[in-house]
């Protein structure tokens, strides 16, 4: 198993990419801490892991609060004795066009994506260093690589997260910590996708899905499991010589 003996902390693991990653990491031998604000679905993730013979805990975490971010790391280490992998996956759907973006919506998305990523990495890195090195991962986005007219705030926040990954890759390399990002394309089954539709009432769901499929060489949407597989690769020894990378997992969207 690729993560045998490792301890992973994953934010936003109640649903979508985070849940798929938590289940896959556990299947590959990791003990997993599920950090989320959605207790009901997070506990379902924990139960799925335990029912399959794995070990997992839920840590209620409001990523708008730095104190909660520090606590999720502390709770993970208190329970499992160490931390090897921190995967900041949690995300929120961005507001619509710039002319309709409120200060509240801007602050929320920048805090959950960038500020929480920064302080999560800060607290996690200290523990990962104690464990002898490990991995920090971020969920970026194809929209952090290419600009979006529909969701400019989301694009800006994800672009900042990708620069954070690159910066930390340089800053933490001497501590034996690799830092990378997975950049998913559109995944229709996730709450994030539904949030984009909810915040942009001018978008017709069927047309939006069709457009997202047509603009990429592999003409379909991705799945949470495909994103989890990419995250597993970057978290595993298979990627031991890879750091500072933003890996598009988007059916070729980044090159189309």
N, C-alpha and C positions, 0 to 999 in steps of 0.2 A: 504494500500500500504506500502511496506516494507521500502521505502526510502522517505516517505512523509516529506516535509519540509527540505530535505537535499540538499546540493550543492556539485556536483562532478566535478572534473577536470580529464579528461582522455587524455593521450597522444596517438598519433597514432590511433585516432578514425575516420579517414577518410574511412578506409576499414577494412575488416576482423574482428578479435576479438574485436578491439576497437570500430568499428561501431556497432556491435551487442550488445556490453556492453552499449554503450551510449544510444541506443534505448531502451534497457531493463531497464536501470536505470531510464530513463525518464518515461517509462511506469509505474514504481513503485513509481513515485512521485518526483524524484530528478530533480533539475535544473542542466543542464549539460554544461560545457565548453569543447569544442572540440579543443585540441591543436595538430596541425599538420602542416607539410610543404606542404602538398598536398591540396591546397585551393579548387580546383574543387570538389574533392570527399568529402572533409570535409563539404563543404556547402550543398552537397546532404544529408549528415547525419543530419545536422541542419534542413534542410527542412523536412526530414522524421519525425523528432521529433516534429517540429512545426505543421505539417499537422495532426499529431495524437493528438494534443492538449497540447503538452509539451512545455517546455521553454529551449532554447539552444542558445549558441553563438559559433562562430568560433574565435580562436586566432591563428594567424599565428605564428608558433614556429619552429625555427631551433635548434634542440637539440644539435648541435655542439657548440652552443653559450650559455654560462652561463647567459648572459644578457637577452637572449630570454626566458630562463627557469624562471628567476626571474619575467620577465614581464608577463608570462602566469598566474602566481599565482596572481600577482597584478591586472591584468585585470579581472580575475575571481571574486576576492573580490570586486573590484570597481563596477562590474556589478550586482553581486548577494548579496553583503553585508557580505559574510562569506565564509568559505570553511570547509566542513565536511569530504570529501573523496578525496584522491589523488590516481589515478590509473595510474602508469607508465607502459603502455602497449606497447609503440612504440618499434619497433625492425627492424633490418636490417639483411639480409641474410649474413652468414659468408662466408669468402673466403674458398677455397678448402683446400687441404692437406697442411701440414706445409711447404713443400718444394716450394710451389707456392704462399705462403702468402706474400704480400708486406707490408711495413710499413704503407702505406696509408690505406690499407684495415683493418689492425690491429687497427690502431688508430680510424678509423670510428666506428667499431663495439664496441670497448671498451668505446668510448665516449658516443655513443647513448644509450648503455645498462647500463653501470656502472656509469660513471661520471654524466650523465643526471639523472639517478635514484638517485644518492647521493644528488646532488644539488636540484633536484626537491623535494625530501623528506625534505631537509633542509628548503627550503622556505615554503613548504606546511605545515610542522609541526608547524611552528610559528603561522600560521593562524588557523590551526585546534585546537591548544591549546587554542587560544582566543575564539573559538567557544564552548569550553567546552569538547573537546575530539572528537575523530572520528577514521578514518581508513586510512591507507596507504596500497596500494596493488601494487604488481609487477607482470608482466608476466614473469615467469621463463621459464623453458623448461625441458622436460624429458632428453634432452641432457646436462642439467646442473646437473643432478643426475647421469647419466651414460655417460662415455666418448664416443666420436665419432672420428673414424679414418678419416672420410670424412671431418668433419668441426671442427677441434680442437679449432680454435679461438672462434667460436660460443659457444662451450661447456664451455670453460674457462670463457667467459664473463657472461654466464648464471649462472655458479656456483658461481661466484663472487656476482652476484645479489641476489642469494639465501642466501649467508652469510650476505649480507647487510640487507636483510629482518630480519634475526635472530638477528643481532646486534642491529638494530633499535627497534625491539620488546622489547628488554631488556632496551635500552636507553630511550625509549619514554613511557614506561608503566605508569610511575608516572604522566605523563601528560594526561592520559586517551586515549592514541593513541594505537590502535592495528595495527600490521604490519604483513602481510601475503603475500604469493605468490601463484599464480595459475601456474601449470606446464603443459602446453598443450602437447598432442601428435601431430602427423602430421595432418595437415588440408590442403587438396589439393587445396581448392578454394582461398587461401589467396595469396597476393603478396609475402609474405615471402617464401612460398613454391616455387613459380615461380622463385624467386630470387636465391634459392638454386640450382635449375636446370640450371639457366642461368650462374651461376658462376662455375658450375661443368659440363662442356660439356661431360665428360666421363660417366655421369649418363644417363641411358635410362629411360625416364619418366615412361613408363608403368611398367617396371621392378622394379623401385624404389618404386612406389605406391604399387605394389603387395608385395614386400619385407616388407614394413612398415605395411601392413595388416597382413601378416603371422606371424610376430614375437610377436604379442600380443594376449591374450586370446579372446578379442572381436575383431573379424577379419574384421574390417572396419576402415576407417579414421574418425576423429571427424569433428564436424561442429563448426563454430564460435558461434552459438547460445548455444551450449553445454558448451563452455568455458565461455560465458557471464553468464550463469546460475550459474556456480561455483563462478565467481567473485561476482555476486549479493549475494550469500549466505555469502561469507566472508565479504562483505561490510555491511551486514544487522545485525539487532539485534539478528537474529538467531545464529550468530557466536560470541556472546558477550563474551564468555569465551575461545575464540580461538585466540592465537597470536603466532608468530614465526613459523608458519607452511608453508611448501612447499607442496601444495596439487596437486598430480598428477591427471590429467584429460586426460588419455591417453589410455583408453581401456585395462588397465593392463600392459602396456609396461614397467613400472618401476619394475614390479615383474617377468617379463618373461626372 
